[in-house]
Amino acid sequence: MEVYLKDKLVNVIINRKNNKNIYFRFDDDLNLVVNANKRIKDKEITKLINDNNEALYKLLNKQIKKNNKNDEFWYLGNKYEIRYTDIENIEIKEGIIYVPNEKVLNNFIKNETKNIFMQEVLELKKVIKTPQFTLKVRKMKTRWGVCNYKNMTITLNSELIKYSKEALRYVIIHEMCHFEYHNHGQDFWRKVSYYEPNYKEIRKELRG
C-alpha cells in the first residue's frame, strides 16, 4: 500500500494489533508504520492518513532530518568532518576530527559516552536527592531515557552523545525526577523546571 504525503510517495506498513487506538510513525527506511486494531479496515486507515496529511508530512521530514544526522558525525551538539590520517590518537581541531581508523573513532565515542554521562549524573546527584541507582547506557529507538524506580536504574540513550550537554543534562534531570513522581503530572514538570527552566526549548532540540 502506498500513499502520497503532499508530493512524496510513501510506502505504508500496517501492523494489526489489539490496541484501541491507531498509531503512526516512520521507520528508518521512511516507511509509514501504522499500528491499528484488527477490525479497522484499510480504507479507514487511508482516510485517516488523508485527513492528517499535513501532520504526517511534517513527521516524515523530521525522520528524514534524523536519518541525515545519523549519517553525519555529531558530538556534543556539534557536527564534525572526519579525516583519517596516520596519527596515533584522535585530535579535534576547528570542526575536524583527525583519527587513524574507524575502530579508534568508535572506541573514542564509546568511552566518551560512558565517561561524560557518568560525570553529568554525579554532578546532578549533588543537587537532586535520589535513591542510589545504577546508570545504564544503550541505544534506544524511541526514548531518550528510562527510569525504572522499582529496580533503581536509569537507562540513557547512547545517541545523546550527539546532542548538546544541555540536552543530556535535561534527560538525566527528567529521569531523576521520576524517582519521586512516576507520571508526567504538574508536580513532576514543576520539579523538572526548577532544575532546568529551559526544558521546553531543549525538548524541541531533541525532537529534531
Buried (B, 14 or more C-beta within 10 A) or exposed (E): EEBEBEEEEBEBEBEEEEEEEBEBBBEEEEBBBBBBEEEBEEEEBEEBBEEEBEEBBEBBBEBBEBEEBEEEBBBBBEEBEEEEEEEEEBEEEEEEBBBBEEEBBEEBBEEBBBEBBEEBBEEBBEEBEBEEBEBEBEEBEEEBBBBBBEEEBBBBBBBBBBBBEBBBBBBBBBBBBBBBBEEEEEEBBEBBBEBBEEBEEBBEEBEE
